[in-house]
Amino acid sequence: MVLFLTLLVAGIALIAIGAGVDGMLYLTSAGVLLLIADLLYLAARSVWRSPRRPAR
């Protein structure tokens, strides 16, 4: 969970800096890609940790 929150804060910070500073579009795109990777990580982690109970 710490990794998820760290990546989330880093992505938001990159988007904010990239949007605020003129000519830093690559920071905005890097932040968006980081947020997408973070959401994929969260989805994969929830799938891996789901308990698999046998059907009765």
LINKAMO-V478364 format. One line per field, one symbol per residue. ss: DSSP state (H for helix, E for strand, - for the rest). phi: phi as a letter, one per 30 degrees, with the letter a starting at -180 (. if undefined). psi: psi as a letter, one per 20 degrees, with the letter a starting at -180 (. if undefined). Layout:
BEGIN
ss: ???
phi: ???
psi: ???
END
This chain:
BEGIN
ss: -HHHHHHHHHHHHHHHHHHH----HHHHHHHHHHHHHHHHHHHHHHHH--------
phi: .ddeddddddddddddddddcdicddddddddddddddddddddddddcddccddc
psi: hhgghghgggghghggghhhppjlhhhghhgghghghghhggghhhghippopqq.
END
